[in-house]
Structure formats: C-alpha cells, structure tokens
C-alpha cells in the first residue's frame, strides 16, 4: 500500500484516502491480534513448563506451585483478551 501511495503522482480523492486508511487500520489490527496471540501462547507455554519443572523438583509443594502458576496464567489470559478487544475496537474505528 505504501508503494502505491508513493508511486501515485496525482492527488487522491477522499474516497480513495478513506479506503486506504481502512486498509491500514485492518493491517494494524491483524498485526496486533497476531502478536497478542503469539505472546500469550509463548507465555502460557513457559508458565506450564516452569510449573511442571517446579513440581518435579519439589513434589511436596505441588499445590502451592500449581496455584501460583494458575493465577499467573489467568492474569495472562485476561491481558490477552483485553488486547484482542482493543485491537478489534481499533479495527472498527
């Protein structure tokens, strides 16, 4: 899209500018949704791995470790859902 804008010598109409802005909004929303999901997936995988490793090292503290891991995972999912909602809202604006 940027190359088309730079190569265009004539002045754009308002409809063309609005269509291009809508395209950029959709591109930004899709990138932010993808990054939010990617970050959540990496974070949850790391949390799960570290919880399993902690339980393997100290089986007697399995309940505490599992509870702390679950709390962190829930907070991470909440932040991910908020990021997705904001991305979808910005897509509509």
PDB file of N, CA, C and O in Angstrom:
ATOM      1  N   UNK A   1       0.806  -1.187   0.000  1.00  0.00           N
ATOM      2  CA  UNK A   1       0.000   0.000   0.000  1.00  0.00           C
ATOM      3  C   UNK A   1       0.853   1.256   0.000  1.00  0.00           C
ATOM      4  O   UNK A   1       0.521   2.239  -0.663  1.00  0.00           O
ATOM      5  N   UNK A   2       1.923   1.225   0.725  1.00  0.00           N
ATOM      6  CA  UNK A   2       2.779   2.400   0.807  1.00  0.00           C
ATOM      7  C   UNK A   2       3.438   2.673  -0.539  1.00  0.00           C
ATOM      8  O   UNK A   2       3.593   3.828  -0.934  1.00  0.00           O
ATOM      9  N   UNK A   3       3.823   1.617  -1.240  1.00  0.00           N
ATOM     10  CA  UNK A   3       4.444   1.797  -2.552  1.00  0.00           C
ATOM     11  C   UNK A   3       3.442   2.415  -3.520  1.00  0.00           C
ATOM     12  O   UNK A   3       3.794   3.296  -4.304  1.00  0.00           O
ATOM     13  N   UNK A   4       2.192   1.952  -3.465  1.00  0.00           N
ATOM     14  CA  UNK A   4       1.168   2.545  -4.326  1.00  0.00           C
ATOM     15  C   UNK A   4       0.993   4.025  -4.026  1.00  0.00           C
ATOM     16  O   UNK A   4       0.816   4.826  -4.943  1.00  0.00           O
ATOM     17  N   UNK A   5       1.038   4.391  -2.766  1.00  0.00           N
ATOM     18  CA  UNK A   5       0.893   5.792  -2.383  1.00  0.00           C
ATOM     19  C   UNK A   5       2.061   6.621  -2.902  1.00  0.00           C
ATOM     20  O   UNK A   5       1.865   7.734  -3.392  1.00  0.00           O
ATOM     21  N   UNK A   6       3.271   6.086  -2.798  1.00  0.00           N
ATOM     22  CA  UNK A   6       4.445   6.828  -3.237  1.00  0.00           C
ATOM     23  C   UNK A   6       4.513   6.941  -4.752  1.00  0.00           C
ATOM     24  O   UNK A   6       4.978   7.954  -5.276  1.00  0.00           O
ATOM     25  N   UNK A   7       4.058   5.920  -5.459  1.00  0.00           N
ATOM     26  CA  UNK A   7       4.129   5.933  -6.915  1.00  0.00           C
ATOM     27  C   UNK A   7       3.001   6.753  -7.537  1.00  0.00           C
ATOM     28  O   UNK A   7       3.065   7.091  -8.719  1.00  0.00           O
ATOM     29  N   UNK A   8       2.001   7.068  -6.778  1.00  0.00           N
ATOM     30  CA  UNK A   8       0.850   7.791  -7.302  1.00  0.00           C
ATOM     31  C   UNK A   8       1.196   9.271  -7.399  1.00  0.00           C
ATOM     32  O   UNK A   8       1.473   9.910  -6.384  1.00  0.00           O
ATOM     33  N   UNK A   9       1.182   9.812  -8.592  1.00  0.00           N
ATOM     34  CA  UNK A   9       1.569  11.196  -8.798  1.00  0.00           C
ATOM     35  C   UNK A   9       0.426  12.167  -8.617  1.00  0.00           C
ATOM     36  O   UNK A   9       0.652  13.326  -8.269  1.00  0.00           O
ATOM     37  N   UNK A  10      -0.781  11.728  -8.841  1.00  0.00           N
ATOM     38  CA  UNK A  10      -1.919  12.636  -8.763  1.00  0.00           C
ATOM     39  C   UNK A  10      -2.496  12.658  -7.361  1.00  0.00           C
ATOM     40  O   UNK A  10      -2.202  11.788  -6.541  1.00  0.00           O
ATOM     41  N   UNK A  11      -3.306  13.641  -7.097  1.00  0.00           N
ATOM     42  CA  UNK A  11      -3.932  13.802  -5.794  1.00  0.00           C
ATOM     43  C   UNK A  11      -5.057  12.770  -5.664  1.00  0.00           C
ATOM     44  O   UNK A  11      -5.843  12.569  -6.589  1.00  0.00           O
ATOM     45  N   UNK A  12      -5.115  12.133  -4.512  1.00  0.00           N
ATOM     46  CA  UNK A  12      -6.144  11.120  -4.286  1.00  0.00           C
ATOM     47  C   UNK A  12      -7.468  11.778  -3.941  1.00  0.00           C
ATOM     48  O   UNK A  12      -7.518  12.878  -3.389  1.00  0.00           O
ATOM     49  N   UNK A  13      -8.522  11.084  -4.277  1.00  0.00           N
ATOM     50  CA  UNK A  13      -9.837  11.553  -3.872  1.00  0.00           C
ATOM     51  C   UNK A  13     -10.056  11.183  -2.408  1.00  0.00           C
ATOM     52  O   UNK A  13      -9.308  10.389  -1.837  1.00  0.00           O
ATOM     53  N   UNK A  14     -11.076  11.763  -1.820  1.00  0.00           N
ATOM     54  CA  UNK A  14     -11.363  11.466  -0.416  1.00  0.00           C
ATOM     55  C   UNK A  14     -11.782  10.014  -0.230  1.00  0.00           C
ATOM     56  O   UNK A  14     -11.465   9.406   0.792  1.00  0.00           O
ATOM     57  N   UNK A  15     -12.481   9.459  -1.191  1.00  0.00           N
ATOM     58  CA  UNK A  15     -12.901   8.060  -1.095  1.00  0.00           C
ATOM     59  C   UNK A  15     -11.699   7.124  -1.145  1.00  0.00           C
ATOM     60  O   UNK A  15     -11.644   6.132  -0.419  1.00  0.00           O
ATOM     61  N   UNK A  16     -10.738   7.445  -2.005  1.00  0.00           N
ATOM     62  CA  UNK A  16      -9.539   6.616  -2.092  1.00  0.00           C
ATOM     63  C   UNK A  16      -8.719   6.715  -0.805  1.00  0.00           C
ATOM     64  O   UNK A  16      -8.178   5.714  -0.333  1.00  0.00           O
ATOM     65  N   UNK A  17      -8.627   7.913  -0.242  1.00  0.00           N
ATOM     66  CA  UNK A  17      -7.885   8.086   1.006  1.00  0.00           C
ATOM     67  C   UNK A  17      -8.567   7.345   2.148  1.00  0.00           C
ATOM     68  O   UNK A  17      -7.892   6.757   2.993  1.00  0.00           O
ATOM     69  N   UNK A  18      -9.906   7.364   2.184  1.00  0.00           N
ATOM     70  CA  UNK A  18     -10.637   6.642   3.232  1.00  0.00           C
ATOM     71  C   UNK A  18     -10.455   5.137   3.070  1.00  0.00           C
ATOM     72  O   UNK A  18     -10.307   4.418   4.058  1.00  0.00           O
ATOM     73  N   UNK A  19     -10.466   4.662   1.833  1.00  0.00           N
ATOM     74  CA  UNK A  19     -10.266   3.229   1.598  1.00  0.00           C
ATOM     75  C   UNK A  19      -8.869   2.797   2.019  1.00  0.00           C
ATOM     76  O   UNK A  19      -8.685   1.721   2.588  1.00  0.00           O
ATOM     77  N   UNK A  20      -7.885   3.649   1.734  1.00  0.00           N
ATOM     78  CA  UNK A  20      -6.513   3.311   2.119  1.00  0.00           C
ATOM     79  C   UNK A  20      -6.362   3.331   3.636  1.00  0.00           C
ATOM     80  O   UNK A  20      -5.693   2.463   4.197  1.00  0.00           O
ATOM     81  N   UNK A  21      -6.967   4.297   4.303  1.00  0.00           N
ATOM     82  CA  UNK A  21      -6.903   4.357   5.765  1.00  0.00           C
ATOM     83  C   UNK A  21      -7.579   3.140   6.379  1.00  0.00           C
ATOM     84  O   UNK A  21      -7.105   2.615   7.388  1.00  0.00           O
ATOM     85  N   UNK A  22      -8.669   2.686   5.792  1.00  0.00           N
ATOM     86  CA  UNK A  22      -9.340   1.485   6.278  1.00  0.00           C
ATOM     87  C   UNK A  22      -8.434   0.271   6.119  1.00  0.00           C
ATOM     88  O   UNK A  22      -8.408  -0.603   6.986  1.00  0.00           O
ATOM     89  N   UNK A  23      -7.702   0.212   5.033  1.00  0.00           N
ATOM     90  CA  UNK A  23      -6.765  -0.895   4.826  1.00  0.00           C
ATOM     91  C   UNK A  23      -5.650  -0.896   5.855  1.00  0.00           C
ATOM     92  O   UNK A  23      -5.259  -1.951   6.353  1.00  0.00           O
ATOM     93  N   UNK A  24      -5.136   0.292   6.178  1.00  0.00           N
ATOM     94  CA  UNK A  24      -4.093   0.384   7.187  1.00  0.00           C
ATOM     95  C   UNK A  24      -4.623   0.010   8.562  1.00  0.00           C
ATOM     96  O   UNK A  24      -3.919  -0.609   9.360  1.00  0.00           O
ATOM     97  N   UNK A  25      -5.860   0.384   8.835  1.00  0.00           N
ATOM     98  CA  UNK A  25      -6.467   0.004  10.111  1.00  0.00           C
ATOM     99  C   UNK A  25      -6.610  -1.501  10.233  1.00  0.00           C
ATOM    100  O   UNK A  25      -6.365  -2.073  11.295  1.00  0.00           O
ATOM    101  N   UNK A  26      -7.005  -2.135   9.147  1.00  0.00           N
ATOM    102  CA  UNK A  26      -7.148  -3.590   9.173  1.00  0.00           C
ATOM    103  C   UNK A  26      -5.782  -4.265   9.300  1.00  0.00           C
ATOM    104  O   UNK A  26      -5.649  -5.277   9.988  1.00  0.00           O
ATOM    105  N   UNK A  27      -4.782  -3.715   8.647  1.00  0.00           N
ATOM    106  CA  UNK A  27      -3.429  -4.269   8.766  1.00  0.00           C
ATOM    107  C   UNK A  27      -2.922  -4.148  10.195  1.00  0.00           C
ATOM    108  O   UNK A  27      -2.364  -5.104  10.735  1.00  0.00           O
ATOM    109  N   UNK A  28      -3.108  -2.985  10.816  1.00  0.00           N
ATOM    110  CA  UNK A  28      -2.670  -2.787  12.197  1.00  0.00           C
ATOM    111  C   UNK A  28      -3.409  -3.689  13.162  1.00  0.00           C
ATOM    112  O   UNK A  28      -2.811  -4.238  14.087  1.00  0.00           O
ATOM    113  N   UNK A  29      -4.710  -3.844  12.952  1.00  0.00           N
ATOM    114  CA  UNK A  29      -5.493  -4.715  13.826  1.00  0.00           C
ATOM    115  C   UNK A  29      -5.056  -6.162  13.684  1.00  0.00           C
ATOM    116  O   UNK A  29      -4.947  -6.874  14.682  1.00  0.00           O
ATOM    117  N   UNK A  30      -4.804  -6.606  12.461  1.00  0.00           N
ATOM    118  CA  UNK A  30      -4.397  -8.001  12.278  1.00  0.00           C
ATOM    119  C   UNK A  30      -3.016  -8.259  12.873  1.00  0.00           C
ATOM    120  O   UNK A  30      -2.780  -9.320  13.451  1.00  0.00           O
ATOM    121  N   UNK A  31      -2.108  -7.305  12.737  1.00  0.00           N
ATOM    122  CA  UNK A  31      -0.785  -7.475  13.346  1.00  0.00           C
ATOM    123  C   UNK A  31      -0.874  -7.510  14.870  1.00  0.00           C
ATOM    124  O   UNK A  31      -0.210  -8.323  15.513  1.00  0.00           O
ATOM    125  N   UNK A  32      -1.687  -6.634  15.445  1.00  0.00           N
ATOM    126  CA  UNK A  32      -1.787  -6.613  16.901  1.00  0.00           C
ATOM    127  C   UNK A  32      -2.473  -7.876  17.427  1.00  0.00           C
ATOM    128  O   UNK A  32      -2.085  -8.390  18.476  1.00  0.00           O
ATOM    129  N   UNK A  33      -3.474  -8.377  16.727  1.00  0.00           N
ATOM    130  CA  UNK A  33      -4.120  -9.620  17.148  1.00  0.00           C
ATOM    131  C   UNK A  33      -3.129 -10.775  17.075  1.00  0.00           C
ATOM    132  O   UNK A  33      -3.054 -11.593  17.992  1.00  0.00           O
ATOM    133  N   UNK A  34      -2.376 -10.840  15.995  1.00  0.00           N
ATOM    134  CA  UNK A  34      -1.394 -11.909  15.855  1.00  0.00           C
ATOM    135  C   UNK A  34      -0.324 -11.863  16.921  1.00  0.00           C
ATOM    136  O   UNK A  34       0.053 -12.900  17.468  1.00  0.00           O
ATOM    137  N   UNK A  35       0.171 -10.676  17.225  1.00  0.00           N
ATOM    138  CA  UNK A  35       1.202 -10.553  18.257  1.00  0.00           C
ATOM    139  C   UNK A  35       0.653 -10.864  19.644  1.00  0.00           C
ATOM    140  O   UNK A  35       1.357 -11.443  20.471  1.00  0.00           O
ATOM    141  N   UNK A  36      -0.589 -10.489  19.906  1.00  0.00           N
ATOM    142  CA  UNK A  36      -1.191 -10.797  21.207  1.00  0.00           C
ATOM    143  C   UNK A  36      -1.329 -12.299  21.390  1.00  0.00           C
ATOM    144  O   UNK A  36      -1.018 -12.824  22.460  1.00  0.00           O
ATOM    145  N   UNK A  37      -1.791 -12.993  20.366  1.00  0.00           N
ATOM    146  CA  UNK A  37      -1.950 -14.443  20.451  1.00  0.00           C
ATOM    147  C   UNK A  37      -0.590 -15.133  20.549  1.00  0.00           C
ATOM    148  O   UNK A  37      -0.424 -16.082  21.316  1.00  0.00           O
ATOM    149  N   UNK A  38       0.371 -14.661  19.778  1.00  0.00           N
ATOM    150  CA  UNK A  38       1.712 -15.245  19.827  1.00  0.00           C
ATOM    151  C   UNK A  38       2.333 -15.071  21.210  1.00  0.00           C
ATOM    152  O   UNK A  38       2.908 -16.013  21.755  1.00  0.00           O
ATOM    153  N   UNK A  39       2.219 -13.879  21.774  1.00  0.00           N
ATOM    154  CA  UNK A  39       2.755 -13.631  23.113  1.00  0.00           C
ATOM    155  C   UNK A  39       2.071 -14.470  24.174  1.00  0.00           C
ATOM    156  O   UNK A  39       2.720 -14.989  25.082  1.00  0.00           O
ATOM    157  N   UNK A  40       0.746 -14.602  24.057  1.00  0.00           N
ATOM    158  CA  UNK A  40       0.016 -15.421  25.028  1.00  0.00           C
ATOM    159  C   UNK A  40       0.419 -16.888  24.924  1.00  0.00           C
ATOM    160  O   UNK A  40       0.586 -17.565  25.939  1.00  0.00           O
ATOM    161  N   UNK A  41       0.574 -17.370  23.715  1.00  0.00           N
ATOM    162  CA  UNK A  41       0.982 -18.769  23.540  1.00  0.00           C
ATOM    163  C   UNK A  41       2.365 -19.044  24.108  1.00  0.00           C
ATOM    164  O   UNK A  41       2.586 -20.053  24.777  1.00  0.00           O
ATOM    165  N   UNK A  42       3.284 -18.140  23.834  1.00  0.00           N
ATOM    166  CA  UNK A  42       4.637 -18.316  24.387  1.00  0.00           C
ATOM    167  C   UNK A  42       4.636 -18.212  25.907  1.00  0.00           C
ATOM    168  O   UNK A  42       5.312 -18.984  26.588  1.00  0.00           O
ATOM    169  N   UNK A  43       3.881 -17.261  26.434  1.00  0.00           N
ATOM    170  CA  UNK A  43       3.819 -17.082  27.885  1.00  0.00           C
ATOM    171  C   UNK A  43       3.191 -18.268  28.594  1.00  0.00           C
ATOM    172  O   UNK A  43       3.699 -18.727  29.617  1.00  0.00           O
ATOM    173  N   UNK A  44       2.084 -18.766  28.050  1.00  0.00           N
ATOM    174  CA  UNK A  44       1.431 -19.921  28.681  1.00  0.00           C
ATOM    175  C   UNK A  44       2.294 -21.176  28.588  1.00  0.00           C
ATOM    176  O   UNK A  44       2.326 -21.980  29.520  1.00  0.00           O
ATOM    177  N   UNK A  45       2.983 -21.343  27.485  1.00  0.00           N
ATOM    178  CA  UNK A  45       3.889 -22.485  27.372  1.00  0.00           C
ATOM    179  C   UNK A  45       5.026 -22.419  28.378  1.00  0.00           C
ATOM    180  O   UNK A  45       5.407 -23.424  28.978  1.00  0.00           O
ATOM    181  N   UNK A  46       5.556 -21.220  28.550  1.00  0.00           N
ATOM    182  CA  UNK A  46       6.643 -21.057  29.530  1.00  0.00           C
ATOM    183  C   UNK A  46       6.145 -21.268  30.953  1.00  0.00           C
ATOM    184  O   UNK A  46       6.829 -21.890  31.766  1.00  0.00           O
ATOM    185  N   UNK A  47       4.953 -20.750  31.259  1.00  0.00           N
ATOM    186  CA  UNK A  47       4.383 -20.944  32.594  1.00  0.00           C
ATOM    187  C   UNK A  47       4.175 -22.433  32.861  1.00  0.00           C
ATOM    188  O   UNK A  47       4.553 -22.941  33.916  1.00  0.00           O
ATOM    189  N   UNK A  48       3.572 -23.126  31.898  1.00  0.00           N
ATOM    190  CA  UNK A  48       3.321 -24.563  32.072  1.00  0.00           C
ATOM    191  C   UNK A  48       4.598 -25.360  32.271  1.00  0.00           C
ATOM    192  O   UNK A  48       4.659 -26.257  33.112  1.00  0.00           O
ATOM    193  N   UNK A  49       5.620 -25.025  31.487  1.00  0.00           N
ATOM    194  CA  UNK A  49       6.899 -25.726  31.620  1.00  0.00           C
ATOM    195  C   UNK A  49       7.568 -25.486  32.959  1.00  0.00           C
ATOM    196  O   UNK A  49       8.102 -26.411  33.571  1.00  0.00           O
ATOM    197  N   UNK A  50       7.537 -24.240  33.411  1.00  0.00           N
ATOM    198  CA  UNK A  50       8.167 -23.922  34.690  1.00  0.00           C
ATOM    199  C   UNK A  50       7.394 -24.517  35.867  1.00  0.00           C
ATOM    200  O   UNK A  50       7.997 -24.924  36.860  1.00  0.00           O
ATOM    201  N   UNK A  51       6.057 -24.571  35.763  1.00  0.00           N
ATOM    202  CA  UNK A  51       5.265 -25.198  36.826  1.00  0.00           C
ATOM    203  C   UNK A  51       5.572 -26.687  36.894  1.00  0.00           C
ATOM    204  O   UNK A  51       5.748 -27.239  37.980  1.00  0.00           O
ATOM    205  N   UNK A  52       5.636 -27.334  35.739  1.00  0.00           N
ATOM    206  CA  UNK A  52       5.961 -28.772  35.725  1.00  0.00           C
ATOM    207  C   UNK A  52       7.360 -29.023  36.282  1.00  0.00           C
ATOM    208  O   UNK A  52       7.573 -29.986  37.018  1.00  0.00           O
ATOM    209  N   UNK A  53       8.303 -28.167  35.935  1.00  0.00           N
ATOM    210  CA  UNK A  53       9.668 -28.315  36.457  1.00  0.00           C
ATOM    211  C   UNK A  53       9.706 -28.076  37.964  1.00  0.00           C
ATOM    212  O   UNK A  53      10.401 -28.791  38.687  1.00  0.00           O
ATOM    213  N   UNK A  54       8.964 -27.076  38.443  1.00  0.00           N
ATOM    214  CA  UNK A  54       8.936 -26.805  39.881  1.00  0.00           C
ATOM    215  C   UNK A  54       8.309 -27.932  40.670  1.00  0.00           C
ATOM    216  O   UNK A  54       8.775 -28.272  41.758  1.00  0.00           O
ATOM    217  N   UNK A  55       7.239 -28.521  40.119  1.00  0.00           N
ATOM    218  CA  UNK A  55       6.600 -29.658  40.802  1.00  0.00           C
ATOM    219  C   UNK A  55       7.518 -30.870  40.792  1.00  0.00           C
ATOM    220  O   UNK A  55       7.547 -31.633  41.758  1.00  0.00           O
ATOM    221  N   UNK A  56       8.265 -31.055  39.714  1.00  0.00           N
ATOM    222  CA  UNK A  56       9.195 -32.184  39.653  1.00  0.00           C
ATOM    223  C   UNK A  56      10.328 -32.013  40.660  1.00  0.00           C
ATOM    224  O   UNK A  56      10.820 -33.003  41.201  1.00  0.00           O
ATOM    225  N   UNK A  57      10.747 -30.788  40.919  1.00  0.00           N
ATOM    226  CA  UNK A  57      11.828 -30.561  41.875  1.00  0.00           C
ATOM    227  C   UNK A  57      11.358 -30.651  43.316  1.00  0.00           C
ATOM    228  O   UNK A  57      12.078 -31.156  44.178  1.00  0.00           O
ATOM    229  N   UNK A  58      10.137 -30.155  43.584  1.00  0.00           N
ATOM    230  CA  UNK A  58       9.603 -30.178  44.943  1.00  0.00           C
ATOM    231  C   UNK A  58       8.168 -30.696  44.916  1.00  0.00           C
ATOM    232  O   UNK A  58       7.221 -29.910  44.904  1.00  0.00           O
ATOM    233  N   UNK A  59       8.010 -32.000  44.906  1.00  0.00           N
ATOM    234  CA  UNK A  59       6.651 -32.555  44.834  1.00  0.00           C
ATOM    235  C   UNK A  59       5.790 -32.208  46.049  1.00  0.00           C
ATOM    236  O   UNK A  59       4.563 -32.182  45.946  1.00  0.00           O
ATOM    237  N   UNK A  60       6.407 -31.945  47.181  1.00  0.00           N
ATOM    238  CA  UNK A  60       5.629 -31.626  48.383  1.00  0.00           C
ATOM    239  C   UNK A  60       4.975 -30.247  48.296  1.00  0.00           C
ATOM    240  O   UNK A  60       4.015 -29.980  49.019  1.00  0.00           O
ATOM    241  N   UNK A  61       5.472 -29.373  47.433  1.00  0.00           N
ATOM    242  CA  UNK A  61       4.898 -28.031  47.267  1.00  0.00           C
ATOM    243  C   UNK A  61       4.076 -27.928  45.988  1.00  0.00           C
ATOM    244  O   UNK A  61       3.908 -26.839  45.440  1.00  0.00           O
ATOM    245  N   UNK A  62       3.567 -29.054  45.514  1.00  0.00           N
ATOM    246  CA  UNK A  62       2.854 -29.079  44.234  1.00  0.00           C
ATOM    247  C   UNK A  62       1.606 -28.196  44.260  1.00  0.00           C
ATOM    248  O   UNK A  62       1.319 -27.518  43.274  1.00  0.00           O
ATOM    249  N   UNK A  63       0.874 -28.191  45.347  1.00  0.00           N
ATOM    250  CA  UNK A  63      -0.344 -27.385  45.427  1.00  0.00           C
ATOM    251  C   UNK A  63      -0.064 -25.896  45.341  1.00  0.00           C
ATOM    252  O   UNK A  63      -0.765 -25.167  44.639  1.00  0.00           O
ATOM    253  N   UNK A  64       0.960 -25.442  46.055  1.00  0.00           N
ATOM    254  CA  UNK A  64       1.307 -24.021  46.024  1.00  0.00           C
ATOM    255  C   UNK A  64       1.829 -23.604  44.655  1.00  0.00           C
ATOM    256  O   UNK A  64       1.481 -22.538  44.145  1.00  0.00           O
ATOM    257  N   UNK A  65       2.659 -24.444  44.071  1.00  0.00           N
ATOM    258  CA  UNK A  65       3.225 -24.130  42.760  1.00  0.00           C
ATOM    259  C   UNK A  65       2.117 -24.103  41.706  1.00  0.00           C
ATOM    260  O   UNK A  65       2.079 -23.212  40.857  1.00  0.00           O
ATOM    261  N   UNK A  66       1.221 -25.084  41.768  1.00  0.00           N
ATOM    262  CA  UNK A  66       0.126 -25.152  40.805  1.00  0.00           C
ATOM    263  C   UNK A  66      -0.794 -23.936  40.944  1.00  0.00           C
ATOM    264  O   UNK A  66      -1.236 -23.371  39.943  1.00  0.00           O
ATOM    265  N   UNK A  67      -1.077 -23.539  42.175  1.00  0.00           N
ATOM    266  CA  UNK A  67      -1.929 -22.365  42.402  1.00  0.00           C
ATOM    267  C   UNK A  67      -1.309 -21.085  41.874  1.00  0.00           C
ATOM    268  O   UNK A  67      -1.991 -20.267  41.258  1.00  0.00           O
ATOM    269  N   UNK A  68      -0.014 -20.910  42.116  1.00  0.00           N
ATOM    270  CA  UNK A  68       0.667 -19.708  41.628  1.00  0.00           C
ATOM    271  C   UNK A  68       0.724 -19.693  40.103  1.00  0.00           C
ATOM    272  O   UNK A  68       0.532 -18.649  39.480  1.00  0.00           O
ATOM    273  N   UNK A  69       0.986 -20.840  39.513  1.00  0.00           N
ATOM    274  CA  UNK A  69       1.021 -20.931  38.050  1.00  0.00           C
ATOM    275  C   UNK A  69      -0.338 -20.657  37.433  1.00  0.00           C
ATOM    276  O   UNK A  69      -0.438 -19.998  36.398  1.00  0.00           O
ATOM    277  N   UNK A  70      -1.384 -21.166  38.071  1.00  0.00           N
ATOM    278  CA  UNK A  70      -2.738 -20.934  37.567  1.00  0.00           C
ATOM    279  C   UNK A  70      -3.117 -19.463  37.671  1.00  0.00           C
ATOM    280  O   UNK A  70      -3.743 -18.920  36.761  1.00  0.00           O
ATOM    281  N   UNK A  71      -2.748 -18.821  38.758  1.00  0.00           N
ATOM    282  CA  UNK A  71      -3.036 -17.394  38.930  1.00  0.00           C
ATOM    283  C   UNK A  71      -2.341 -16.560  37.852  1.00  0.00           C
ATOM    284  O   UNK A  71      -2.952 -15.666  37.267  1.00  0.00           O
ATOM    285  N   UNK A  72      -1.089 -16.845  37.595  1.00  0.00           N
ATOM    286  CA  UNK A  72      -0.349 -16.110  36.577  1.00  0.00           C
ATOM    287  C   UNK A  72      -0.939 -16.374  35.192  1.00  0.00           C
ATOM    288  O   UNK A  72      -1.029 -15.458  34.374  1.00  0.00           O
ATOM    289  N   UNK A  73      -1.340 -17.613  34.925  1.00  0.00           N
ATOM    290  CA  UNK A  73      -1.938 -17.938  33.627  1.00  0.00           C
ATOM    291  C   UNK A  73      -3.267 -17.208  33.428  1.00  0.00           C
ATOM    292  O   UNK A  73      -3.557 -16.743  32.326  1.00  0.00           O
ATOM    293  N   UNK A  74      -4.064 -17.107  34.470  1.00  0.00           N
ATOM    294  CA  UNK A  74      -5.342 -16.395  34.371  1.00  0.00           C
ATOM    295  C   UNK A  74      -5.103 -14.909  34.107  1.00  0.00           C
ATOM    296  O   UNK A  74      -5.799 -14.311  33.288  1.00  0.00           O
ATOM    297  N   UNK A  75      -4.138 -14.312  34.783  1.00  0.00           N
ATOM    298  CA  UNK A  75      -3.819 -12.905  34.543  1.00  0.00           C
ATOM    299  C   UNK A  75      -3.307 -12.680  33.121  1.00  0.00           C
ATOM    300  O   UNK A  75      -3.630 -11.669  32.497  1.00  0.00           O
ATOM    301  N   UNK A  76      -2.521 -13.609  32.615  1.00  0.00           N
ATOM    302  CA  UNK A  76      -2.027 -13.509  31.242  1.00  0.00           C
ATOM    303  C   UNK A  76      -3.162 -13.620  30.244  1.00  0.00           C
ATOM    304  O   UNK A  76      -3.189 -12.882  29.259  1.00  0.00           O
ATOM    305  N   UNK A  77      -4.095 -14.521  30.476  1.00  0.00           N
ATOM    306  CA  UNK A  77      -5.247 -14.658  29.577  1.00  0.00           C
ATOM    307  C   UNK A  77      -6.110 -13.404  29.614  1.00  0.00           C
ATOM    308  O   UNK A  77      -6.635 -12.985  28.582  1.00  0.00           O
ATOM    309  N   UNK A  78      -6.263 -12.804  30.783  1.00  0.00           N
ATOM    310  CA  UNK A  78      -7.031 -11.566  30.879  1.00  0.00           C
ATOM    311  C   UNK A  78      -6.399 -10.444  30.080  1.00  0.00           C
ATOM    312  O   UNK A  78      -7.095  -9.704  29.384  1.00  0.00           O
ATOM    313  N   UNK A  79      -5.095 -10.314  30.175  1.00  0.00           N
ATOM    314  CA  UNK A  79      -4.398  -9.281  29.403  1.00  0.00           C
ATOM    315  C   UNK A  79      -4.502  -9.546  27.911  1.00  0.00           C
ATOM    316  O   UNK A  79      -4.605  -8.607  27.122  1.00  0.00           O
ATOM    317  N   UNK A  80      -4.477 -10.803  27.516  1.00  0.00           N
ATOM    318  CA  UNK A  80      -4.605 -11.160  26.100  1.00  0.00           C
ATOM    319  C   UNK A  80      -5.993 -10.821  25.573  1.00  0.00           C
ATOM    320  O   UNK A  80      -6.127 -10.291  24.471  1.00  0.00           O
ATOM    321  N   UNK A  81      -7.013 -11.121  26.347  1.00  0.00           N
ATOM    322  CA  UNK A  81      -8.375 -10.813  25.919  1.00  0.00           C
ATOM    323  C   UNK A  81      -8.568  -9.304  25.799  1.00  0.00           C
ATOM    324  O   UNK A  81      -9.223  -8.839  24.866  1.00  0.00           O
ATOM    325  N   UNK A  82      -8.011  -8.539  26.724  1.00  0.00           N
ATOM    326  CA  UNK A  82      -8.097  -7.082  26.647  1.00  0.00           C
ATOM    327  C   UNK A  82      -7.398  -6.574  25.393  1.00  0.00           C
ATOM    328  O   UNK A  82      -7.912  -5.685  24.715  1.00  0.00           O
ATOM    329  N   UNK A  83      -6.222  -7.136  25.077  1.00  0.00           N
ATOM    330  CA  UNK A  83      -5.500  -6.731  23.871  1.00  0.00           C
ATOM    331  C   UNK A  83      -6.313  -7.048  22.618  1.00  0.00           C
ATOM    332  O   UNK A  83      -6.341  -6.247  21.683  1.00  0.00           O
ATOM    333  N   UNK A  84      -6.970  -8.198  22.588  1.00  0.00           N
ATOM    334  CA  UNK A  84      -7.783  -8.561  21.431  1.00  0.00           C
ATOM    335  C   UNK A  84      -8.994  -7.645  21.290  1.00  0.00           C
ATOM    336  O   UNK A  84      -9.348  -7.257  20.176  1.00  0.00           O
ATOM    337  N   UNK A  85      -9.625  -7.299  22.393  1.00  0.00           N
ATOM    338  CA  UNK A  85     -10.783  -6.407  22.340  1.00  0.00           C
ATOM    339  C   UNK A  85     -10.372  -5.031  21.835  1.00  0.00           C
ATOM    340  O   UNK A  85     -11.065  -4.445  21.003  1.00  0.00           O
ATOM    341  N   UNK A  86      -9.253  -4.510  22.326  1.00  0.00           N
ATOM    342  CA  UNK A  86      -8.778  -3.215  21.850  1.00  0.00           C
ATOM    343  C   UNK A  86      -8.418  -3.254  20.368  1.00  0.00           C
ATOM    344  O   UNK A  86      -8.711  -2.308  19.636  1.00  0.00           O
ATOM    345  N   UNK A  87      -7.791  -4.328  19.923  1.00  0.00           N
ATOM    346  CA  UNK A  87      -7.443  -4.450  18.503  1.00  0.00           C
ATOM    347  C   UNK A  87      -8.694  -4.471  17.642  1.00  0.00           C
ATOM    348  O   UNK A  87      -8.734  -3.836  16.589  1.00  0.00           O
ATOM    349  N   UNK A  88      -9.708  -5.192  18.077  1.00  0.00           N
ATOM    350  CA  UNK A  88     -10.942  -5.237  17.298  1.00  0.00           C
ATOM    351  C   UNK A  88     -11.680  -3.898  17.336  1.00  0.00           C
ATOM    352  O   UNK A  88     -12.308  -3.509  16.352  1.00  0.00           O
ATOM    353  N   UNK A  89     -11.609  -3.199  18.456  1.00  0.00           N
ATOM    354  CA  UNK A  89     -12.216  -1.875  18.518  1.00  0.00           C
ATOM    355  C   UNK A  89     -11.504  -0.885  17.596  1.00  0.00           C
ATOM    356  O   UNK A  89     -12.153  -0.082  16.926  1.00  0.00           O
ATOM    357  N   UNK A  90     -10.187  -0.941  17.564  1.00  0.00           N
ATOM    358  CA  UNK A  90      -9.432  -0.039  16.680  1.00  0.00           C
ATOM    359  C   UNK A  90      -9.665  -0.382  15.224  1.00  0.00           C
ATOM    360  O   UNK A  90      -9.571   0.487  14.357  1.00  0.00           O
ATOM    361  N   UNK A  91      -9.966  -1.633  14.947  1.00  0.00           N
ATOM    362  CA  UNK A  91     -10.280  -2.027  13.571  1.00  0.00           C
ATOM    363  C   UNK A  91     -11.574  -1.376  13.111  1.00  0.00           C
ATOM    364  O   UNK A  91     -11.705  -1.011  11.943  1.00  0.00           O
ATOM    365  N   UNK A  92     -12.525  -1.228  14.012  1.00  0.00           N
ATOM    366  CA  UNK A  92     -13.820  -0.658  13.659  1.00  0.00           C
ATOM    367  C   UNK A  92     -13.768   0.861  13.546  1.00  0.00           C
ATOM    368  O   UNK A  92     -14.573   1.458  12.831  1.00  0.00           O
ATOM    369  N   UNK A  93     -12.839   1.477  14.236  1.00  0.00           N
ATOM    370  CA  UNK A  93     -12.760   2.956  14.224  1.00  0.00           C
ATOM    371  C   UNK A  93     -12.057   3.438  12.987  1.00  0.00           C
ATOM    372  O   UNK A  93     -11.894   4.644  12.800  1.00  0.00           O
TER     373      UNK A  93
END
